[in-house]
Amino acid sequence: MVIDIETLEDRYIDSCRRHDVFPNSSILSSLFKAEVKKSNHELCSLEILIDDLKDADIAPLFDLCMNFDASEIEAVDVRNESSCVLNGEYALSLMRAINQKLRVVHLQDPSFGKDFLRFQEDCFNCMPNLMRLSMCDTRITNLWTTVAALSKLPSLIELRFQYWQYCNDAVTSFISSSGKSDDTADFSLLDSVPFIGEPYTYTTELTDPNFNAEDPLRNFYSFDEEVINHDVQSMVEDSSDDSEVDFTSRHHKYWLSDVFPGWSSEVPLQNEWFTLQNEDGEESLQAAFTDSNADVSMKYMSRHASPICYEKHYREFMIASLPNLKNLDNMPIRKIDKERATGIFSQYFEYLPYKWKHKESVVSILQKREIKSVHNKVQSSKHRLSYPSGKSQYFYSRSLSAAKLGSSTWPILHPLSFVGCELDKGFHPRQFEYHPSDSSLMVFGTLDGEVVVINHETEHILSYIPSLGAMNSVLGLCWLKKYPSKLIAGSDNGSLKLYDIYHIPRKVTGLHGNFGCVTFDEFDQLTSVHVNSMDELFLASGYSRNVALYDINSGKRLQVFTDMHRGHINVVKFANHSPSIFATSSFDHDVKMWDLRQKPIHPCFTVSSSRGNVMVCFSPDDQYILASAVDNEVRQYLAVDGRLHLVFDIAPTDSSQNYTRSYYMNGRDYIISGSCDEHIRICCAQTGRRLRDISLEGRNLGSSVFVQSLRGDPFRDFNMSVLAAYMRPGSKSKIVKINLLASSDHANKDDSDDLRPCPFHSMGG
């Protein structure tokens, strides 16, 4: 039975009575207009102007929306044209309640804020007919989470995060009519930008009675803070495929090669870049170049670009990940674009681990494990994976984890907390390390000089070592392997101690007692400590060009190796299996390998980066060393002779403060790289392809978080922990556990606090 509009109006009034609110005159007026359209045999559409709504109007309006699917209403438009008082969360919930009949959403009130649309994995689940989506000028940054959300829109054919405009003639006309120079051109004429294939129209015409609801290109969902218009949009279709250029704006490096394929970044432009401003002083970056085929000067302009557009290969990633798209950023997607996107995606991104061509199910892998002996007999040697071996049980456990990892999953971010513990006095973690043999243990050091051993699975404190006035910030931590209850801790004031956690009480009541502690000679301005594989020796480095060698058994400092680098040595690392081999990384741009058996006067080899090296580490099998320099310069070398094995293609930010740290995850399968200005990157350690990026965000603020330190979980594939730092004065940094195998839908809603970034120093790994 179809509910007529008069019945809808009665139900709305009854709902208002139940909720003890007056019927909203704007809603009643909209219902009346819809009834008039129906009587005139026009499209029966209902317009909801949220400018006229208050929070109290939402409950009865939700009740009304529940009746839309069974009613005469054919389409619902949600509009916002001026300032309003409605809560942004209510506005988003309203759109979800309208469900399948949602046709147009136009929100432009700045009071909603740029964080109004916070991507959640299911934020588009209830909009199966949504075909056109515009999110220009939003703060969306992560390719993987964005695709995870957009993949829930099966009808989506047109998407934009920026406006690409062909504007050769347009710019000329604007300048000539306004009489202004290039840097003051007036863009006030650009009031609205239609989607490609849509005839030019003002936004107000979308409510015209002759509006064709059957035209799929008119169904759009716009979150633009400001929409602009162009008169020559159709000219974009004539753009060449043979033009590609890389340009740099004031704050971002934009990869224009993703938009104009074929242009070599090494070929000089025939015209220079220039900046235009609209009447509000907003900068609009414009590219001028020559089409190599038509020999015609063409200009393109990008406006209102979201940060996601600055990700390298952004366009190819979106095209390859969303195969139903027809247009992206006002530019049509052609067959050649899809072919190129497939090639670029295969070259730079990893959808399936272990070079699989097709996704394997967990059941399939379990079946192969059950018939393992038969499987290995028929497996040809040339197809056998060298690492991990197909004969190894470890191979199957890793494959099972890889099968669980989906490219569209939303990882769980769980900040560790100790609420309810009597020792929870507001820790400020500065460094942490997983235990090498007990999968449940972790130790962290604080800015106040404390050392805390925790069960990170239950979040219980097992041992607590106060600073006792002897230590400052704990920057160096290292567990012993043969003696798993012992660890070395070093602080920036030079203090070096060995602790036995079995001899440390959970709570210290007095200020005296050695607590199973051994004190070593101080190493001034310490930043790093590391124990060798035999638990006999450990090294310390810091803000000097020297490295100190200590004997753990005797508690004595054996030697100080001087002038090992030209700059201070941020991190020193022993090999995992060779007790005499170690590597150093310095801000003098060099990473060096040393051998204690050769009296380390001369390094075994030296490799150099273009910037200062923040850290170095060995792969779990010691086959590679991983060096991380400032601003996303991450390289992998062969440990045997220092030959360059792989350069990870992570775009720089042109910031000298973007300190980057990288470690291995899943054995040596992947590397995780975190920098203080950006996301966490996960890349394949054999091919360099990016598996995904992870943004650390608070649920309420949506602000990115600085990565101060990170480690892959040595016992759980696709799990890691990150030390997240904050911006608010007096706020605490937290250790955040990340599980890539589980969906965040199962996480506790209280897990993610408001996380804000904060500046921090480059000390330690």
Summary of the structure (lengths in Angstrom):
residues: 765
radius of gyration: 29.9
end to end distance: 67.0
largest distance: 96.5
contacts: 2493
relative contact order: 0.07
helix: 22%
strand: 29%
